[in-house]
Amino acid sequence: MKRLASFSLLSLVLAFAFVVSARTTDADIPAPPIIGSTIADFSLPDTSGASHSLATLRGKNGTVLIFIAVQCPVSNAYNERMEKLAQDYKARGVNVVGINANSTESAADVKDHASRNNLTFTILKDNGNKIADVLGATRTPEAYFLDASNKLLYHGRIDNSRDITQVNSSELRDALEATLAGKPVPKNTANAFGCSIKRPE
């Protein structure tokens, strides 16, 4: 009985320690910028090692930054939707840029993944999570829409369901359409869902 009680107590202690650790980790991630904030220019390498700045990648009417992953099943469920988004809005002056901030996925992994999934938009590698921390990004996929002056207009999910047949709200596209029509964004935040960004321990 004493052994059972000791084991139960040890389990509770370990569970509490895990929760505290998880909370500490979450607390270490900076909060995302508030809507309306201007995002400072930054530079990151692409999957071939060439450096790109936000200034050189942004579209004349805005930029969509999407944190993506190689192994995350949720991010992968959005591959075709992200590519279609990039194609649909490129001609309308909005560029889509992918960012991989997972410490567990190399630039070579990201490059191979993009090739296999026909992702033609630029994908940057955020080593050390510098930009993920600046933007308070925690999930893949997680999207940020900036206007032509890099003001943050929308932050959150791409749409409401991993299963494309269940999508009935597309907050990111709604934000893009409203902005291109000169109207206010109808909903400027929606909680992102997916896999956690794998930061270095």
N, C-alpha and C positions, 0 to 999 in steps of 0.2 A: 504493500500500500504506500509506504514511504517512497519507494522507488518510482511508483506511478505518479505520486504527487510531485516529486522532484522533476520528473520528465515533463510533466504538464507545465510546471513553473518555468523550466528551461525553454520550452516551446513558446510560451507567452513572451518571455524576455527576448528571444530571437525574433519573433514576429514584430514586437515593438521596435526593436533595433532596426529592422528592415524598413518599417514605416518611417521612422525618424530619418534614416539614411535617405530614403526616397524623397522625403519632404525637403531635406537639406539640399539634395541635388536639384530639385525643382526650384528651390529658393535661390540657388546660385545663378539661374538663368535670368537675365535682365527682362523686365517687362517690355512688351513691344511698344514702339512709338505710338503716340496718340494719333488718331485720324486728323489730318490737316498738317502734320509735321512734315518738314522738308527733309528728305533722306540725303545725307551727304554722299558725295561721289566716293567710289571705292574702286579698287582694282583686284581682280582675281585671275588665276591662270585657267585656261580651258583644258580639255583633256589631253592636249598635245603639249602643254606647257607654255603656250603663248598667253601673254597678259592682256586682259581687256578691262577697260574702265566702264562704269555705268554710263558715263558721258558718251562714250563711243558706241554703246549698244542700245541706248534708249531710242525709241521711235519719236517721230515729230509730234505725235499725239499722245505719247505715253509709253510706259513699260510695265510688263507683268513679270514679276519675279516669282518662280515656283520652286520650292524646295522639294527635291525628288530623291528617289533611292533606287538602287539596283535590285535589292533583295526583298523589299517591302511589298507584300501582295496587294496592299491598298494602293500604293503609288503605281504599281504595275497595272492595276485595273483602270488607271486613268491615262495610260500611255497614248492610246488613240485619241482620247478627248483633248489631251494637252497638245498633241500634234495638230489636230484640227483647229484648235483655238489659235495656234501660231499661224496656220495658213489663212484662216478666216480674217484675221485682223492685221496681218502684215501689210496688205495692200491699203489698209485704212489708217496706216501710220502708227500702229501699236506693235511693239516688238515683245515677243515672249522670250524670256531667258531662264533656263534651268540652273539650279544651284544644288550641288551635292555636297552636303556637310558631314556625311557619315565618316567617322574615323576608321570604320571597318571596311570601307570600300575605296579601292585605289583609283587613281585617274585612269589606269588601263581598264579596270573593271567598268568604269562609267562609260568610257569610249566604246567598249565592246557592247555594252548594254544598249547604248544609243543606236549603234549600227544594227543590231539584231532587231530592234523595235522600230526602226525607221523614224527616229527622232531627228529632225533636221534643224531644229532651233539650237542656238548656242547653249552649251552646258558648261558651267564653271565649277571648279573644285575649290571648296571652302575649307582648306586645311586649317585645323585649329579652331574652327567654328567662329572665326572673327566676324563674319557678316551675319551668321545665324544668331550670334549674341547681340549684335547691334540691332537686329530686327526682332529679337525675342522669339525666334522660330523654334518650335518644339516638335513638329510633326512632318511626316511626308505622306501625301502632298500638303503643302501650305502655301497660299498665294498672297502676294502683295501687289496691288495696282497703284502705280505712280503716274501722275499726270505729266505733261511735257516739261514742267519745272521741278519734277521729282517730289511733288507734294503727295503724301500718302492719302489715297481716296478710298481704298478698300483693303481689308485684311481678313483672311480666313479661308474657308473651304472653297473648292471650285464649284461644287453643287452639293445636293443633299444626300446622294447615295453612291456607294461603291458600285452597286448594280445599276448599270445604265438604264435598264428597263424600269427601274423604280424612281428615276429622277423626275421630280415635279417642281423643283426650284433651282435655278442656276444663278446664284448670287454674283459670281464673278462676271459672267456675260452680261447680266443686268447692269452691273456697275460700268462696264465698258460701253454698252449701248447708250446708257444715260449720258455719260460724259461726252461721247462723240456727237450726241444730239444737243449738247449744250445744256443739259438738265442736271439737277442734283442727283447724286447716287441714292437710290431708294433705300438700300440697306448697306451700311458701310462696314459692318462686321458680322461674321458668322463663324462659330467655333469650328476650327479645323479638326479633322479626325484622321487617324491613320497610325503608322508606326512612329515610335519616338526617334528623334534624331540621335544617332549614336555619337555622343561626345567622348573625348578621351577621358579615361578614369584618372 
